[in-house]
Amino acid sequence: MGRRTILPVVLTALALSTAACSQQEAELTTTTTVISPSEVTSTDAVSTTTTTDAGSEDTATTEAGVADYQTVVRSATNRGEVLWILIPPADYTDIDLENLIRVIVDRSDAPLDGINVFDDADALEAGRVDPEARTADEQALVDTHFLVSLVDGAVIRYQGPFADLGDVAVGS
């Protein structure tokens, strides 16, 4: 009689534990997007349209450590959008950054030609300056705070402090 009484209690506890874990996992993957008015400019010389999102914030929860990101600038090219992303400064790993790129690619409604991820707003602005026109201070900011990029919509390229890690194909 004792075993028959304990078994339902154990099974109930196991079911409640499983339900709690499932609910916790669902909370970890919640996404919020706030969209605010944008300023749009166009340049014909390079066939791009640049949208500056003043204060727009795309929030991505990833399993690997990048809690949120902000899309600062969107540029449209003939091959898709190029996103300029700002993330909070932290001690990221290459896996954190790779997962962030994959999350952004997966969540994008439009084809992406490129993504540039920085952990400093001034460095992001310096990164948008033509490399040949950058000052030494701007280049130092880019070298320190440009972390990862998506190139040609298919290759994750580690930058700055992660540059020695090379490239990873998005499909791999």
Helices and strands as residue ranges (DSSP letters): H 2-28, E 32-34, E 39-43, E 48-52, E 57-59, E 70-77, E 80-86, H 94-107, E 112-118, H 121-127, G 131-133, H 136-145, E 146-151, E 155-158, G 160-165, E 167-169
